Amino acid sequence: PIETILHGHGREWFAQFDQSPATAGKLAYFGLIRDYKGVAGLIEVFTRVASPLRLSVAGNPAPRSLGDELTRLAQTDDRIELQLAHIPDSDLAQLITSSSLIVLPYREMHNSGAAITALSLGRPVLVPSNESTDSLAAEVGEQWVIRYESDLSPEVIVDAIERASKALASGEPDLSLRDWDLAGDQHTAVFAEAKLRADIGLRRGK
């Protein structure tokens, strides 16, 4: 049998760092920057957003040519801020909490540590719609996981930032299923079950 144990949240870890109130109209992307994560597409789409929004992109790009592409795309729009380097957790907490919405436009998304980090800091995420993100929304609250079908567009971004403001006013996402004590109990139960099955197998083999 297969048992899935959800990765724990980061609330306690990030509580040690200074945090900021959300800035209206500010979006951010953070994390490793790889081609499949769709950051170049995010910047290109954002340049076509007419609303007075801001976008911060923080993370280490690979290959280097991808960073060059992002710089080229962003240089035409002074609303876009790039930090193309590793971001320490103290700065990451500031970046995330100062934003109203975290955009993770991955072309392939399954289990996203970045999404859990953003939610741990009380910020909604904009992600592509798929089975994994639908499940995450059902878990933490639909308003906290804003999903889009097909391709990211200026209209999707404008709608998402409006929905994000409502999420922020609603309180916090429900991360109770990602409590570390619960995860510990679940691991203990899984190992106990595995040992029991192994013992039964040994007895049958005698």
C-alpha positions in Angstrom: 0.0 0.0 0.0 1.0 3.6 -0.6 0.5 6.2 2.1 0.9 9.9 1.3 2.0 12.3 4.1 1.7 16.0 3.4 4.7 18.2 3.7 4.6 20.3 6.8 4.0 24.1 6.7 6.6 26.7 7.5 4.8 29.0 9.9 7.0 28.4 12.9 10.2 28.7 10.8 9.3 32.0 9.2 8.0 33.5 12.5 11.6 34.3 13.4 11.9 36.8 10.6 10.5 40.3 10.2 7.4 40.4 8.0 5.6 43.2 6.2 2.0 44.1 5.5 0.7 43.3 2.1 1.2 46.0 -0.6 -1.9 46.4 -2.7 -1.3 45.6 -6.3 2.1 43.9 -5.7 2.7 40.4 -7.2 5.8 38.3 -6.8 7.5 35.1 -8.0 10.2 33.5 -6.0 12.3 30.3 -6.1 14.6 28.6 -8.5 14.1 29.9 -12.0 13.9 27.2 -14.6 12.4 27.2 -18.1 9.5 25.0 -17.1 8.5 27.4 -14.4 7.2 29.9 -16.9 8.9 33.0 -15.5 9.7 34.5 -18.9 6.1 34.0 -19.9 5.0 35.7 -16.7 7.1 38.8 -17.3 6.0 39.0 -21.0 2.3 38.8 -19.9 2.8 41.3 -17.1 4.2 43.9 -19.5 0.8 43.8 -21.2 -1.2 44.5 -18.0 -2.5 48.0 -18.1 -3.4 48.2 -14.4 -0.9 50.0 -12.1 0.5 46.8 -10.6 4.0 45.8 -9.6 5.9 42.5 -10.1 9.0 41.3 -8.2 10.9 38.2 -9.4 13.4 36.7 -7.1 15.5 33.6 -7.6 18.5 32.1 -9.2 18.1 31.4 -12.9 19.7 28.5 -14.8 21.0 28.4 -17.4 22.5 31.9 -17.3 21.0 32.7 -20.7 17.6 32.4 -19.1 18.5 35.2 -16.7 19.6 37.3 -19.7 16.3 36.7 -21.3 14.4 37.8 -18.2 16.5 41.0 -17.9 15.7 41.8 -21.6 12.0 41.3 -21.1 11.9 43.3 -17.9 13.9 46.3 -19.0 11.0 47.8 -21.0 8.7 48.0 -17.9 9.8 49.9 -14.7 7.1 48.2 -12.7 9.1 45.0 -12.7 11.9 44.3 -10.2 14.4 41.5 -10.7 16.6 39.9 -8.1 18.3 37.1 -10.0 20.2 35.5 -7.2 19.6 33.2 -4.2 17.4 34.9 -1.6 18.0 34.2 2.1 15.0 33.3 4.1 14.9 36.6 6.0 14.6 38.5 2.7 12.2 35.9 1.4 9.8 36.5 4.3 9.9 40.2 3.5 9.4 39.7 -0.2 6.4 37.3 0.2 4.6 39.2 3.0 5.0 42.6 1.2 3.2 41.1 -1.8 -0.6 40.6 -2.2 -0.3 37.6 -4.5 2.4 35.0 -5.3 2.4 33.9 -9.0 3.7 30.4 -9.8 3.0 29.9 -13.5 4.7 26.5 -13.8 4.0 24.6 -17.0 4.2 21.5 -14.8 3.1 21.6 -11.2 2.7 18.7 -8.8 3.8 19.3 -5.2 5.0 22.9 -4.9 7.2 23.9 -1.9 6.9 27.5 -3.0 3.1 27.4 -2.8 3.3 26.0 0.7 5.8 28.6 1.7 3.6 31.4 0.4 0.6 30.0 2.2 2.6 29.6 5.4 3.2 33.3 5.3 -0.5 34.0 4.7 -0.3 35.0 1.0 -2.6 33.6 -1.7 -1.1 31.9 -4.8 -2.0 32.0 -8.5 -1.3 28.7 -10.1 -2.4 26.6 -13.2 -5.4 24.5 -12.6 -4.7 20.8 -12.3 -5.5 17.9 -10.0 -2.8 18.8 -7.6 -3.7 22.5 -7.3 -7.4 21.6 -7.1 -6.6 19.3 -4.2 -4.5 22.0 -2.5 -7.4 24.5 -2.8 -9.8 22.1 -1.3 -7.4 21.6 1.6 -6.4 25.1 2.5 -9.4 27.1 1.2 -10.5 27.9 -2.3 -9.9 31.6 -2.0 -6.2 31.0 -1.2 -5.4 29.0 -4.3 -6.5 31.0 -7.3 -6.3 28.8 -10.5 -6.4 29.6 -14.2 -7.2 27.4 -17.1 -5.0 27.3 -20.3 -2.5 30.1 -20.6 -1.7 33.0 -18.2 -3.0 36.3 -19.6 -3.3 39.9 -18.5 -6.9 39.3 -17.7 -6.1 36.4 -15.4 -3.6 38.5 -13.5 -5.9 41.5 -13.0 -8.8 39.2 -11.9 -6.4 37.3 -9.5 -5.1 40.4 -7.8 -8.7 41.4 -7.1 -9.5 38.0 -5.7 -6.3 38.0 -3.6 -7.4 41.1 -1.7 -10.6 39.2 -0.7 -8.5 36.2 0.5 -6.3 38.5 2.6 -9.3 40.0 4.2 -10.7 36.5 5.1 -8.0 35.5 7.6 -5.5 32.8 7.0 -5.3 29.6 5.0 -6.2 26.3 6.8 -2.9 24.5 7.1 -4.0 22.1 9.9 -3.3 19.1 7.7 0.3 20.2 7.5 0.9 20.4 11.2 4.3 18.9 12.0 3.0 17.0 15.0 0.4 15.4 12.8 3.1 14.5 10.2 5.1 12.9 13.0 2.2 10.8 14.1 1.5 9.7 10.5 5.1 8.7 10.0 5.0 6.7 13.2 1.8 4.9 12.1 3.3 4.1 8.7 6.4 2.6 10.1 4.4 0.6 12.7 2.2 -0.7 10.0 5.3 -1.6 7.9 6.9 -3.5 10.8 3.6 -5.3 11.5 3.4 -6.5 7.8 7.1 -7.5 7.9 6.6 -9.5 11.1 3.5 -11.2 9.6 5.5 -12.0 6.5 8.3 -13.6 8.5 5.9 -15.7 10.5 4.3 -17.0 7.3 7.6 -17.8 5.9 8.6 -20.1 8.7 
